[in-house]
Amino acid sequence: MLVDSHCHLNFPDFAADLDAVVARAGENGVGVMQTIGTKISEFPGVLAVASKFPNIYCSVGIHPHEVEKEKITLEGLIKLTENPKVIGIGETGLDYFYEHSPRDTQKESFLIHIEAARKTGLPLIIHTRNADDDMAEILELEMLKGKFTGLLHCFTSSEKLAERAIELGLYISISGIVTFKKAEELQALVKKLPLSVILVETDAPYLAPNPERGKRNEPAFTRHTAEFIAGLKGVAYEEVAAATTENFFKLFTKAERP
């Protein structure tokens, strides 16, 4: 079995054929999916998708792009995690590539999410882009204040950040980007990473892996990423599937194994 640890099934891209998308995921061995919160205002729709399907869970949080428009208190965020379908906090983090929100506002929101993860015990789903130094500093300082768990999702950052995150007990989630021809640095990193810290994801509807590139991404395509990782590491596909699935359930402890 595979787990798509990060997708956006509440997005309009899936409104017309969500049942078929979920069915195709199952046909390709994807037994569990997590649909990710990016806006508090859209959380009811995220939760509705997770509530409709027994093998779909969700997270709650505010994407760094949205933190100037979307606000929530620590108490409000924790309250939303009480639903049994909510298994993670985020996505949250820092994005200095687009900078749709001021950096200080991104950091303030990120710290609220970290504290919610610490207080609830739920893992943090971290988005980081072009912010390696600040991300490493915040994670290290915050971990000293009190432990929390989590992952760096759709990882495309430096080997140095990956190593620091792993030292702090965090996981690394790999998307279809690893299959892209120009992703040599990421491919080299994945070869080095132990399977014990890797999860797989689609980030659907974005970033469809080869050989589906250019199409709408969907959870069924998680298989292409897992197969590519197996090829990179010179191990059987089944080994990658088993390890990444085990890692998901170790991290997201509220999720039930099918």
Steps between C-alpha positions, in 0.01 A plus 500: 500500500599860437392817681467836325600709799419838342235588243229764458183309417272787602631715213260574212719285271338191655142620541364316196658157550620459858348153540681380188828657619477317832413174323802532268722558800386169646554322169862620509563385855447835673300392803507822706511870410535821699333810356672813626366823644634825355233748615287502813214641293510187280545250783131390497550380142823321591327325790200411282724309257670312784166422664357354179766231459620259772856496361547879470622719786574870512703774664418853608720803451590811305743491209771770519357661186172560682609625843431867433136428411430198722536524878445262789586491867688214662185400686294509182748284314514244780120488513483402133738208556253327731312339210618137465563552129756778565840331533748781430563874534581702189603554248700778653851637466700752301499585130755761395475410131164664430470703821124542465505588871757700701773289657422616854134405457602159366720444805227606742254256346760223489568540873129468580485177300811364674350568842177329392702197388684498832181524708296245300775253415392513136772523233583825326479507119770747397526691172843653444630670187807722465505538879751238614689710755196644673323165490792317662539770765131500593477120514808471720396779739143377527604138557704621800182649647317168477493204263262472208478269200454569133629486145639725231255448217575500125868529585719690253733680741866440581661184631611706801141584593395137454778384731411757766132408482575129535725571799201672661286190443305628199413307185552594133212468251585452133270605217494436126765770454758228563407344163570821304807490275648819646462387863853358523574652842181362650563160343851493648359587842229232485768240420672593828193528722415191705160355418417533869445877462321517162131549425347538154238745376347646188413859604215441255369665289851642448835348397394185317798263480642353184352333295183698583664843491276772361182331623299577809676316781300256714573253782522201263823651366671452839601163358722661234692691767544191718618296201748772404638514856541123495700528178718776642578301812535164327235329711168332425191716458333294773773603744441869431122456530531315831750744650323821399165363619650395835655846536164666436326307777790553740470874447125546456392293797132604484462333159371144509656233282246353256 
